[in-house]
Amino acid sequence: MTPPSHNSLSRASSSYLRSAMHQPIQWHEFGEVAFAAARAADKPVLLDIGAVWCHWCHVMDRESYDDPEVAAIVNEHYIAVKVDRDERPDIDSRYQIAVSSLTGQGGWPLTAFLTPDGKPFMRDVLPSGRRLWRPSFKRVLLSIAAAYREKNGDVLEQARMVESAMARNESVSSGGGVVSASVIDAIVESARSMFDEVNGGFGNAPKFPHPAALDLVMDRQARTQDDELRTIFVQTLEKMARGGVYDQLAGGFHRYSVDERWIVPISRRCATTTRSY
């Protein structure tokens, strides 16, 4: 029998999900039971996707989901669903696309807000207190719950737009569509605008290598001889190689850097190859 102090994740097959069974959040696993509950209660779904190797996922748990005040808000206004990225990469892939269409960024922990039928409409990933100039997670939860109740038409319209973007991406990925030149141009221009001219890479901390974006920038530079594009990938790769994300003994790069200067790596390393230019 499940102890009263444990939520339903105590029965999960994933050890990562079971590690959250003590939390005061009334977590569900991803599935029809959770979405049926959301439809019956007419509540939005709070979706959290993480992994056992993800440092910030554990920070999110500790600073937000272990907090009784956060749990009270979640349990009152949402149906909460937690996913192990390594157990369900299909779910993670789908919602990473949705998050990217909303914010231009992805990664873990992925915290998305969904309609009861599973369509994303807003997203936030910051545990409370991590960024003083951003609203606390409790405030985000309350604001989005209010938007779902009071501006439901706008929420559903945004959800339809995101769903359309996801469908187009899945069509291309399955071979059912053709990537237009305008899409490639948009990705390249996004890389230009997000490039960190001081530290290399894209955006702020935590900083991911984004090898697919770098590969596309390299390909475009080779075709156009654009010196600005060459600076993007050369500086990024040099900063990564000289920083803490590169394993000087065994080779390869860590998944990402906790800081924007590539100094503090996440613990798990993944092999990476690069081309010389």
N, C-alpha and C positions, 0 to 999 in steps of 0.2 A: 504494500500500500504506500502511496506517495505521501511523505510527511507534509503536514499542513504548511510548513514554512517553505516548501519547494513549489515552483511553478511547473507547467507541463513539460518543460525541456528536460526534466529528470528522466523522461522516457525516450529521449532522442538517441539515435544511433551515433551521432557525432559527438566526440569528446569536447569539441569547442562549444557546441550548444549546451552540453551538460554542465560546462563550467559556469554558465549563467543561470543555472536552475535555482540558485539561492537568492537571486535578485528579486526585489519586490515588484518588478514588472510582471504583468500577466502575459508572458510571452506565448506565442503560437509558433509552430513550424509552418513553413510555406506550404499552402495547400488549400483545398476547397473548404475545409472546416473553418479556417481563418477568414476567408473571404465571404463565406456564408454568414459568419457572425458579424462581419462589417456591414453587409447588406441588411441584415435583420435589425441592427442597431442604428443604421444610417450614420456610421462613423468612418472617418478616413483611416487608412492603414499607415502605421509607422513601420517602415521597412528598414532593418539594420542588417547589412551584409559585412562580414568580417572573416578573419582567419586566425588560427592559433599563433601564427608567426608574425602577425601584424602588431607592431608596438602600439600604434595609436588606437587600435581597436580595444586594447586592454586599458589604455588611458580613458577612452570613451566610457567603458564599463565602470571604471573606478570613479570617475568624476561626475558621471551623469546617471547611469542606470542603477548604480548602487545607492543613489540618493533617494531617500523616501519621499522627498518633496517632488522630485522629477517623476518618480513612479506614480504618485497620486495623480499628477496631471495626465500622464500617459494613460493610466487605467481608466480615468474618467472620460477622456475625449477621443481615444484611439483604440483600435485593435492592433496590438503590437506583434510583429512577425520578425523572427531572427533567422538568418541564413548563414550557413558555413560555406564560404566561397569555394573551398576545396572539395566539398561534398556536392555542391550544385553549381558548377561553373556555367551551366546554361542560363540559370537565373541571373547570376552575376553579370554575364556578358550582355544580357538583354537590358538590364537596368543601368549598366555603365553607359550604354549608348544613350539612354534617356537622360542621364545626368549630364553627359557631355553636351547634349542638345540644349539643356537648360543653362549650363554654367560655363561650358568650354573646358571643364576639368573632370577628372575621375579619380579613382583610387579607393583606398580603404582607410577607415571604415566608410562604407557608403550608407548614408542615412537619407532615405527618400520618403516622400509623402505621397500616398496613392489614394485614388478613389476606391470605393468598395469593389469595383471590378478590376482593380489592379493597374490602372493607368496613372503614371506619375504626373504630378502637377506642380510640386515645389520640392526644393532640396536644400539641406544644410548638413555639414559634417563636423562642426566644431563642438567639442565638449565645453560645458559652461566654464567660463573663466580663462580659456586659453588665449583669447584675443580680446583685450580690454575695449577695443574700439568696435567690436562686434556685439550684437545683443546676446544675452545669456541664452543657454539652451532652453531654460524654462520659459523665457519670453518668446522665443521662436515657436515653441510648442503651443503656447496660448494664442499667439497671433495667427498661426496657420489653422488652428481649430476654429477660431472666430471667422476667418476668411471662408472656410468650408461651410460654416453655418449661414453666414450673412451675405456672401457673394458667391453662392453656389454656381450660378450661371457662368461667371467668369472662370471659376475653378474648372468646371467641366469643359469649357472652351479651350483652356490651356492644355488640359489633359488630352483633348482630341488632337491638338496640334503636335504635341509630343508623340502621341501614338502614331501619327502619320509619319513623323521623322523616323521613328523606330521601324515602321513597316518598310520604308524606302531602303533603309540600311540593310535590313534582313533580306530584302529582295536582291540587292546587289551582292551580298555575301553568299547567297545561295545560287548565284549565277543567273538569276532571273532578271537582271538589269545591267546596264552599262554605266560605268562611271564617266560622267561628262568632264570635259576640260575645265568647266567652271567650278566643279567641286574640288578638283586638284588645285586650281588657282586659289580658292578660298582657304584651303588647308595651308598652303604655302604662305599666304598673307597672314593667317593666324599665327603661324610660327614666327614670322617677322615681328608681329606686334607683341607677342608674349616673350620674346627672347630677352634674357637677362644679360645685358651688355657687360656687366661687371663680373659675374660669376659663371656665365654660361648656363645653358639649359633654359627651361621655360617656366615662367611664373615664380612663385615664392615657395617657402618651405611648407610641407615636405616636398622635396624635389625628386621627380622621377626622370629616368634617362629618356623615355619616349623613343625607343629605337626605330619604330616605324616612321615617326615624323622626321627623324634625322635622316633615315634612308631616302625618304621622299625629297627632302631638301638637297641631299647629295645628288640625287638623280636630276633634279631641276637645274642645279648649278653646273653639272657636267654638260647639260644641253645648252645652257644660256651663257655660261662663263660669268655669271653674276657674282662679283666679289663680295657683296653683302651676304649672300647666301653661304659662300665659302667661310666667311667669318663665323656664321652661326654654328656650323657643325665642327669646324676646327677648334674654336674656343671652347665649345661644350666638351668635346672629347679630351682636349688637353686638361681642362679643369677637373674632369672626372678622373683621368689617369694620375694626376698629381694630388688628388684628394684622398679622403679616407674610404671612399666607396670602392676603390681598386684594391684587390688583395695582392699585396706585393710578394707574398710567398707562394701562393697556389694559383694565382691568376684569376681572371674573371671579375665581374662587378657585382656588388650587392644590388638588391632590388631597387632601393632608393635611399636618399639621404634625408635624415631627420631635419637638417638645417639647409639653408639655401646655398651654402658654400661647398657642398659635397664633403664635409669634414666628418660628420657623425653618421655612420651607415646603419641601416637596419641589419639585424644579425644574420638573416638568411641570405646567402649569395647565390646568384644565378649566373651561368656562363653567358658571356656576350662576345660576339665577334664584330669587328669593324673593318671597313675598307680603308685603304690608304689613298690619300690624294695629295 
